[in-house]
Amino acid sequence: MTEAVDFDSVRSKISKLKNDAADANDRAEHLEQSLKEKTDLLEAETTRREEVERKLQTVEGDAFSTQEILEENIKELKNKLETEENKSSELEREVGKMRMENEQLEKSLTDMEQKHKDMVDSLGAAMADLNNV
């Protein structure tokens, strides 16, 4: 009977080992599947990250180009402003000269009007003197 007990014990251990091996295979398959899923997710995330990096580089390039264009526009506008300010200063000087000329002409006109009045008065006095003679 001892031999039968030992044989049953061996059979029981083999059966247990087979079950343990099947469980280990199941866990290994599960871990392999999980690893594959994680690897796929990692690859997908890597692809997305690379796309984002490319888009970021494009946006940075566009921003740099836009900045250069804006800086050039600012430079052109500053030059135009300086030119217009110079024209404005020149026009202000011309207006000042014209005002001075206008004042001189008004003074000359006033002087001539006074001379004309004096001549009319003098002529009137001379005519009166002639009438009295």
ZIGIQUI-V630022 format. One record per helix or strand of 2 or more residues. SS is the DSSP state (h for helix, s for strand). FROM is the first residue (numbers start at 1). TO is the last residue. Records with the same first field share a line. If there is no record, write none. Layout:
SS->FROM-TO  FROM-TO
This chain:
h->2-132
